[in-house]
């Protein structure tokens, strides 16, 4: 048996190891949300996830956005969040910085300084809107929410401060009074009918890998809309994690090609915005990732 002095030294060494171990664990899990793995820092001027704007395989990341009202020192501050079903009203908000002042400098990304995506918690009622900003940083857009329940509004933007750009997606819940009757998520299918078009997609997303997706509009050629041949929003069932993907710059044999990295297994709803003959349409698909 060790001498008393030796035993004290051993106990002290064990305590130091335990403390250092705990410190290291705290560092590993010190992300923006409790229990999440802290990721590498984003370089100044780089575009943060979840935009996945990359057009080369491997550039997209598997992070989601829109889960928090505040991130990266910026906060989405709505003026009101309650609506009446089917009644139009203005949705107004500001994006404020760490100093509490409204941000007024935004980069133009795909022809707009801010994209507002709205979807009900059951993943129905998708809308892609473009608010206008006043000189004081107040954004405003007419919004009609057609059915009762909880809705999620995503403000997707890139702040430009002193030439340094930070891409963010902030989310806030909106409520519509009335009896909420959730709609069942449609069964998975690779074809979706919209406005007389039968839109289809090819590709199999998988967690942990960036995979190509090809969207086709048979009988029509997609036109450029907001600077691209299409836009893809993907929302995860449950927590409503948000991913916005932009396609390659050119059509591939008539198809709009995206690179998508899904963050996890589960069920998703994909919303493919495209334009034909000057009109914008949205084809919706249920995606199951296993």
Buried (B, 14 or more C-beta within 10 A) or exposed (E): EEEEEEEEEEEEEEEEEEEEEEEEEEEEEEEEEEEEEEEEEEEEEEBBBBBBBBBEEEEBBBBBBBBBBBBBEBBBBBEEEEBEBEEEEEBBBBBBBEEEEBBBEBBEBBEBBBBBBBBBBBBBBBBBBEBEBEEEBBBBBEBBBEBBBBBBBBBBBBBBEEEEBBBBBBBBEBBBEEEBEEEEBEEEEEEBEBEEBEBBBEBEBBEEBBBBBBBBBEEBEBBEBBEBBBBBBBBBBEEBBBBBBBBBEEBEEEBBBBBBBBBBEBBBBBBBBBBBEEEBBBBBBBBEBE
